[in-house]
Amino acid sequence: MLCLPVLFPIFAGAVMLARPIEDRKKRQIYVAGAVIINAVLALSVLIWTPDGVLTLIRFSDTMQIALQIDGAGRVFGILVSLLWPLTTFYSFEYMKHEGRENKFFGFFTMTFGVIVGVAFADNFLTLYLFYELLTLATLPLVMHSMDGKARYAGKKYLIYSLSGAAFAFIAMIFLLNYGSTLDFTFGGVLDPSRANGHETLLRTVFVLGFFGFGVKAAIFPFHGWLPDASVAPTPVSALLHAVAVVKAGVFAVIRLTYYGFGCDFLRGSWAQMAVMAMTIVTIVYGSAMALRTPHLKRRLAYSTVSNLSYILFSVTLMTPAGLVGGLSHMVFHAVIKITLFFCAGAIIYKTHREYVYQLDGFGRAMPVTMAAFTIASLGLMGIPPLAGFVSKWNIATAAVEAGTPLAYAGVAALIVSALLTALYLMAVILRAYFPAKGFSPDSVKEVEDPNRLMTVPLIVLSVASVLLGLCASPLIAVFEQIAAGLL
């Protein structure tokens, strides 16, 4: 049962690529059916399947391709399975003006299976396999339009991702040589008898692995691929920036830190300080770049660069509270950021306007879209009681509890970033609702919200961001159990 949510969409997507469906309605029924069936399968497995390992390929006692679900995998898997169907229905309308729909939906469906494989991975070898497959499955989506910008973005994405994966592979080899197993083990897998005397080497390798997986999490200075990838169709941007690729990078870093090298081995070392310092730099840098970028999707992309490092900063605290903060922002940021990208996509789809200075008067012209954008923006700013406030509060309190000078510097970075976030998002909102002097209503006379295939996901996600903030306690309790090694 564990392998079905992984293999079924990969097979369904491959069939679609091999035998394209020219009739749009039939294609949409096929894709919707495949995605919904797989979401139900995945959620059923995630919620009701008891613990157990499914070994697919065994190379040796310590090297095997195997699937298993633990607490962290459940969180990531449920997040993906809930957001993928919404993205699918949104894409049906949006992709009408992008063309190459068979190619898009074929790789889109395959990616669903690959990302579920990342969530279900039982060990580092399996995680690495699906991590690499994720690059290959999403590359055609990034290069969808096949124009010069798309080709450049795809090439950059491929080079960055494969280079990062090479560093991650080195870390995996060292874990195999100095650890007792490659299976995810909360607290780490390093064997003290083997690691003794090699601490500096192993911590250096951890830093390499952290930045290797951190490439997909867009940590500075390996973030450059992410803003350039915003040339992809908006549904792809939403998946890249909110759900699939970047969160896979974050998820892999969590695995490496808490389930590979172990916090006890790393805490207080130069390696911890090095990676934490870079997350702090990225938090401020991403927000500052978002503020100075007028292109709406690139602004949101730089915002993602910053917010991913909120998660990584919390993870590098290497405390249970830090893991709780990281997991909560991983989930809540996904819901908020996918909403913002969907709003940006709705604007581009209806008006072909891509820059912030072109959005005067859109508040009344596109009421549903801009209301959703406003709610999501307030959440990303950290305004209570929205979901973004809860996760940012957890990260800040975890940093204060850690009590180190670098942790306090991280709190200062969070505050600076919050102010910058308010500036770069309020600039959009104020233009939309309070246009500049000399604005002519005729300029937005024909502007309107898109149809229900695009607006219903916006409404659902906006409501979700509010409810997640108001009802966060049960989720936080689950994250606390994961951070304690109980799930």
C-alpha positions as a printed Julia matrix, in Angstrom:
487×3 Matrix{Float64}:
   0.0    0.0     0.0
   2.89   2.38    0.76
   4.17   2.31   -2.81
   0.83   3.08   -4.5
   0.77   6.87   -3.82
   4.33   7.02   -5.16
   4.06   4.84   -8.26
   0.48   5.55   -9.38
   0.94   9.25  -10.37
   4.34   8.55  -11.92
   2.7    5.9   -14.11
  -0.32   8.12  -14.87
   1.92  11.02  -15.88
   4.13   8.8   -18.03
   1.07   7.43  -19.85
  -0.07  10.97  -20.59
   3.33  11.9   -22.02
   3.4    8.76  -24.15
  -0.19   9.1   -25.36
  -1.23  12.78  -25.28
  -4.92  13.56  -24.79
  -5.89  16.25  -27.27
  -9.43  16.88  -26.03
  -9.12  19.39  -23.17
 -12.14  18.15  -21.2
 -11.01  14.52  -21.36
  -7.5   15.58  -20.37
  -8.79  17.5   -17.36
 -10.94  14.55  -16.26
  -7.93  12.22  -16.57
  -5.6   14.52  -14.62
  -8.18  15.4   -11.96
  -9.01  11.72  -11.51
  -5.36  10.74  -11.16
  -4.56  13.54   -8.71
  -7.67  13.1    -6.56
  -7.31   9.31   -6.42
  -3.67   9.69   -5.44
  -4.42  12.35   -2.84
  -7.01  10.03   -1.27
  -4.57   7.11   -1.42
  -1.77   9.16    0.13
  -3.96  10.59    2.89
  -5.38   7.14    3.66
  -1.88   5.72    3.97
  -0.64   8.69    5.99
  -3.52   8.67    8.45
  -4.39   5.0     8.86
  -1.39   2.89    7.86
   0.47   1.49   10.89
   4.23   1.81   11.2
   6.21  -0.57    9.04
   8.92  -0.63    6.39
   8.33  -1.59    2.77
  11.62  -2.57    1.15
  11.57  -2.13   -2.62
  15.21  -2.91   -3.47
  17.84  -4.32   -1.09
  21.5   -3.78   -2.02
  22.89  -4.8     1.38
  21.9   -4.75    5.03
  22.73  -1.04    5.25
  21.71   0.09    1.74
  18.17  -0.32    0.5
  15.4    1.57   -1.25
  12.6    1.47    1.3
   9.48   3.37    2.29
   8.2    4.14    5.77
   6.1    6.86    7.37
   7.18   8.64   10.55
   5.96  11.87   12.13
   7.95  14.29    9.97
   7.07  12.35    6.81
   3.38  12.42    7.74
   3.41  16.2     8.12
   5.11  16.73    4.77
   3.0   14.11    3.0
  -0.32  15.48    4.26
   0.71  19.02    3.3
   1.52  17.96   -0.26
  -1.59  15.78   -0.63
  -3.92  18.59    0.42
  -2.37  21.33   -1.71
  -1.82  19.36   -4.92
  -5.52  18.97   -5.88
  -6.12  22.71   -5.38
  -3.17  23.48   -7.64
  -4.52  21.04  -10.22
  -7.9   22.74  -10.57
  -6.27  26.16  -10.6
  -3.97  24.95  -13.38
  -6.84  23.79  -15.59
  -7.88  27.39  -16.19
  -4.45  29.03  -16.02
  -2.74  26.72  -18.51
  -5.24  27.5   -21.27
  -3.12  30.44  -22.34
   0.25  28.74  -21.82
  -0.09  25.86  -24.31
   1.67  22.47  -24.22
  -0.88  21.25  -21.71
  -0.19  17.54  -22.21
   3.48  18.03  -21.44
   2.7   20.23  -18.45
   0.14  17.96  -16.83
   2.19  14.84  -17.57
   5.21  16.08  -15.62
   2.96  17.82  -13.08
   1.28  14.5   -12.25
   4.59  12.63  -12.13
   5.99  15.2    -9.72
   3.16  14.44   -7.29
   4.38  10.85   -6.99
   8.02  11.87   -6.67
   7.35  14.35   -3.85
   5.27  11.73   -2.0
   8.34   9.5    -2.36
  10.41  12.17   -0.61
   7.89  12.19    2.26
   7.73   8.39    2.48
  11.5    7.77    2.29
  12.75   5.45    5.05
  16.44   6.29    4.74
  18.94   8.67    3.2
  19.49   6.56    0.07
  15.76   6.57   -0.73
  15.51  10.27    0.06
  18.44  10.98   -2.25
  16.87   8.96   -5.08
  13.58  10.85   -4.97
  15.38  14.15   -4.36
  17.23  13.7    -7.66
  14.09  12.51   -9.45
  12.37  15.68   -8.24
  14.91  17.78  -10.13
  14.36  15.8   -13.32
  10.56  15.82  -13.03
  10.3   19.57  -12.4
  12.92  20.7   -14.94
  10.5   20.47  -17.92
   7.97  22.47  -15.89
  10.47  25.28  -15.28
  11.39  25.29  -19.0
   7.77  25.0   -20.12
   7.65  27.95  -22.52
  11.05  26.99  -24.04
  11.94  30.62  -24.75
  15.33  32.1   -23.93
  14.5   33.04  -20.35
  12.93  29.66  -19.62
  15.91  27.78  -21.05
  18.31  29.9   -19.0
  16.25  29.39  -15.83
  16.07  25.65  -16.44
  19.79  25.37  -17.06
  20.54  27.33  -13.89
  18.06  25.24  -11.88
  19.63  22.01  -13.14
  23.22  23.08  -12.45
  22.4   24.35   -8.96
  20.32  21.29   -8.06
  22.78  18.68   -9.31
  25.72  20.48   -7.7
  23.9   20.65   -4.39
  22.91  17.01   -4.64
  26.59  16.09   -5.13
  27.47  17.7    -1.78
  24.51  15.95   -0.17
  25.74  12.64   -1.61
  29.13  13.18    0.05
  27.38  13.66    3.38
  25.42  10.44    2.83
  28.63   8.48    2.13
  30.18   9.72    5.36
  27.04   8.83    7.3
  27.29   5.31    5.89
  30.97   5.0     6.85
  30.76   6.6    10.3
  27.23   5.59   11.22
  25.45   2.4    12.13
  22.76   2.73    9.43
  21.35   5.01    6.74
  17.85   4.64    8.2
  16.39   7.82    9.66
  17.05   7.66   13.39
  15.93  10.51   15.6
  19.01  11.76   17.42
  21.39  10.74   14.63
  23.05   7.63   13.24
  26.72   8.33   13.98
  28.53   5.54   15.82
  30.59   7.15   18.63
  33.31   4.5    18.33
  33.8    5.35   14.64
  33.28   9.11   14.93
  35.72   9.56   17.82
  38.7   11.59   16.64
  37.0   12.59   13.38
  34.67  15.26   14.75
  36.09  18.15   12.7
  35.91  16.15    9.49
  32.32  15.04   10.14
  31.18  18.54   11.03
  32.76  19.85    7.84
  30.86  17.19    5.91
  27.65  18.19    7.68
  28.12  21.79    6.51
  28.64  20.53    2.95
  25.5   18.4     3.19
  23.52  21.24    4.74
  24.36  23.58    1.87
  23.89  20.73   -0.61
  20.3   20.13    0.43
  20.03  23.85    1.16
  20.34  24.64   -2.56
  16.73  23.58   -3.06
  15.86  25.57    0.07
  17.44  28.6    -1.65
  19.93  29.46    1.09
  22.35  32.31    0.28
  24.52  32.25   -1.81
  22.85  29.33   -3.64
  19.48  31.03   -4.02
  19.89  32.47   -7.51
  17.95  29.76   -9.33
  14.7   30.48   -7.45
  13.88  34.04   -8.63
  14.88  33.09  -12.19
  12.52  30.1   -12.05
   9.61  32.53  -11.7
   9.49  32.62  -15.52
   7.69  29.27  -15.29
   3.86  29.18  -15.4
   2.38  30.37  -12.1
   1.13  26.92  -10.99
   4.73  25.72  -11.31
   5.98  28.74   -9.37
   3.44  27.97   -6.65
   4.67  24.39   -6.4
   8.35  25.36   -6.6
   8.1   28.18   -4.06
   5.53  26.79   -1.65
   5.17  23.03   -1.72
   7.36  20.7    -3.72
  10.93  21.7    -4.46
  11.81  24.23   -1.77
  10.02  22.34    0.99
  11.76  19.14   -0.14
  15.03  20.99    0.44
  13.93  22.08    3.9
  12.65  18.59    4.69
  15.97  17.05    3.63
  17.89  19.5     5.86
  15.69  18.48    8.8
  16.44  14.83    8.06
  20.18  15.48    7.8
  20.33  17.52   11.01
  17.99  15.68   13.36
  17.99  12.17   11.87
  21.5   11.96   10.4
  24.3   13.75   12.22
  22.23  14.46   15.33
  21.84  17.63   17.35
  23.97  16.4    20.27
  26.95  16.0    17.95
  26.47  19.41   16.31
  25.12  21.68   19.05
  27.61  24.34   20.16
  30.1   23.54   17.39
  31.5   25.83   14.73
  29.4   23.92   12.19
  26.18  24.94   13.92
  27.29  28.56   14.07
  28.33  28.57   10.39
  25.02  27.29    9.05
  22.99  29.42   11.46
  24.88  32.55   10.43
  24.08  31.92    6.76
  20.38  31.45    7.51
  20.37  34.81    9.31
  22.04  36.49    6.33
  19.51  34.9     3.97
  16.53  36.04    6.06
  17.49  39.7     5.74
  18.9   39.47    2.22
  15.78  37.83    0.78
  13.48  40.41    2.33
  15.64  43.32    1.17
  15.74  41.98   -2.38
  11.97  41.48   -2.36
  11.5   45.13   -1.4
  13.61  46.42   -4.29
  12.15  44.08   -6.94
   9.18  45.57   -8.87
   8.22  42.35  -10.69
   5.44  40.76   -8.62
   6.39  37.09   -9.02
  10.11  37.8    -8.49
   9.19  39.8    -5.38
   7.33  36.78   -4.06
  10.26  34.57   -5.05
  12.7   36.62   -2.96
  10.14  36.54   -0.17
  10.34  32.76   -0.37
  14.14  32.9    -0.15
  13.78  34.79    3.12
  11.01  32.66    4.61
  12.71  29.37    3.84
  15.6   30.55    5.97
  13.17  31.29    8.79
  12.63  27.53    8.8
  16.32  26.71    8.41
  17.27  29.15   11.18
  14.81  27.46   13.51
  16.17  24.04   12.53
  19.77  25.14   13.2
  18.86  26.05   16.78
  19.02  22.25   17.21
  16.51  22.18   20.04
  13.07  20.57   20.27
  11.48  24.03   20.27
  13.49  24.92   17.17
  12.17  21.88   15.32
   8.62  22.78   16.35
   9.1   26.29   14.96
  10.61  24.96   11.75
   7.84  22.42   11.13
   5.11  24.96   11.87
   6.54  27.53    9.44
   7.09  24.82    6.83
   3.35  24.11    6.88
   1.95  27.6     7.43
   4.26  29.31    4.94
   3.24  26.76    2.29
  -0.44  27.68    2.65
   0.26  31.42    2.68
   2.77  31.5    -0.16
   0.77  29.3    -2.52
  -2.13  31.73   -1.99
   0.05  34.71   -2.91
   1.32  33.02   -6.05
  -2.19  32.02   -7.07
  -3.23  35.67   -6.68
  -0.27  36.82   -8.78
  -1.19  34.23  -11.39
  -4.82  35.39  -11.46
  -3.65  38.96  -12.11
  -1.29  37.88  -14.89
  -3.91  35.59  -16.43
  -6.6   38.28  -16.6
  -4.51  41.37  -17.35
  -0.98  40.3   -18.41
   0.33  42.86  -15.92
   3.36  41.61  -14.0
   4.73  44.65  -12.16
   3.66  46.17   -8.86
   3.36  49.66  -10.34
   0.74  48.36  -12.8
  -1.73  47.28  -10.11
  -3.41  50.59   -9.24
  -7.12  50.15   -8.6
  -7.14  46.35   -8.7
  -8.74  46.13   -5.23
 -12.2   46.91   -6.6
 -11.62  45.44  -10.05
 -10.54  42.02   -8.7
 -12.17  41.88   -5.24
 -11.77  38.15   -4.56
  -8.18  38.01   -5.78
  -7.05  41.07   -3.85
  -8.93  40.08   -0.69
  -7.11  36.73   -0.76
  -3.81  38.52   -1.43
  -4.42  40.83    1.53
  -5.26  38.01    3.95
  -2.23  35.99    2.87
   0.0   39.07    3.06
  -1.11  39.81    6.61
  -0.33  36.2     7.49
   3.15  36.44    5.99
   3.77  39.68    7.9
   2.99  37.77   11.09
  -0.2   39.6    12.08
  -2.2   37.7    14.73
  -4.27  35.58   14.72
  -3.23  34.36   11.26
  -1.08  31.27   10.76
   2.1   33.17    9.96
   2.07  34.8    13.38
   1.93  31.43   15.13
   4.93  29.96   13.32
   7.03  33.13   13.57
   6.24  33.39   17.28
   7.36  29.79   17.77
  10.61  30.45   15.94
  11.33  33.63   17.93
  10.58  32.02   21.29
  12.73  29.01   20.39
  15.61  31.36   19.57
  15.24  33.23   22.86
  15.15  29.92   24.74
  18.36  28.85   22.98
  19.99  31.91   24.52
  23.11  32.11   22.35
  24.38  35.38   20.85
  23.75  34.06   17.33
  20.22  33.04   18.27
  19.56  36.57   19.52
  20.98  37.9    16.24
  18.44  35.67   14.52
  15.62  37.26   16.49
  16.84  40.69   15.36
  16.9   39.42   11.76
  13.32  38.16   12.13
  12.2   41.61   13.3
  14.0   43.39   10.45
  12.59  40.91    7.95
   9.07  41.37    9.34
   9.33  45.13    8.77
  10.65  44.64    5.24
   7.88  42.1     4.57
   5.28  44.66    5.61
   6.83  47.21    3.25
   7.04  45.02    0.15
   3.56  43.52    0.56
   1.75  46.66    1.73
   3.1   48.42   -1.36
   0.98  46.04   -3.45
  -2.09  46.29   -1.23
  -2.03  50.09   -0.99
  -1.73  50.46   -4.76
  -4.62  48.07   -5.28
  -7.01  49.78   -2.85
  -5.69  53.35   -2.81
  -4.4   54.13   -6.31
  -2.06  57.03   -6.96
  -3.31  60.5    -7.77
  -4.38  60.77  -11.37
  -5.6   57.17  -11.53
  -8.33  56.63  -14.11
 -11.0   53.99  -13.37
 -11.14  53.36  -17.12
  -7.71  51.72  -16.92
  -9.22  48.78  -15.0
 -12.65  48.89  -16.59
 -12.26  45.46  -18.18
 -10.3   43.91  -15.3
 -12.16  41.24  -13.3
 -11.61  38.15  -11.2
 -10.98  34.88  -13.06
 -13.55  32.08  -13.04
 -14.29  29.7   -10.19
 -11.57  27.2   -11.08
  -9.08  29.86  -10.0
 -11.02  31.8    -7.35
 -12.29  28.82   -5.32
  -8.73  27.69   -4.45
  -7.99  31.29   -3.4
 -10.99  31.34   -1.08
 -10.23  27.89    0.38
  -6.6   28.77    1.05
  -7.46  32.17    2.56
  -9.91  30.55    4.96
  -7.31  27.87    5.75
  -4.68  30.47    6.67
  -7.11  32.01    9.15
  -8.28  28.69   10.61
  -4.73  27.38   10.95
  -3.89  30.43   13.03
  -6.99  30.19   15.2
  -6.78  26.41   15.66
  -3.02  25.89   15.67
  -2.79  24.17   19.07
  -3.51  20.59   17.91
  -0.95  20.91   15.11
   1.66  22.39   17.44
   1.05  19.48   19.83
   1.82  17.06   16.99
   4.98  18.98   16.11
   6.06  18.82   19.76
   5.69  15.04   19.74
   7.79  14.84   16.58
  10.43  17.1    18.16
  10.52  14.81   21.18
  11.14  11.79   18.95
   7.78  10.23   19.81
   6.34  10.25   16.26
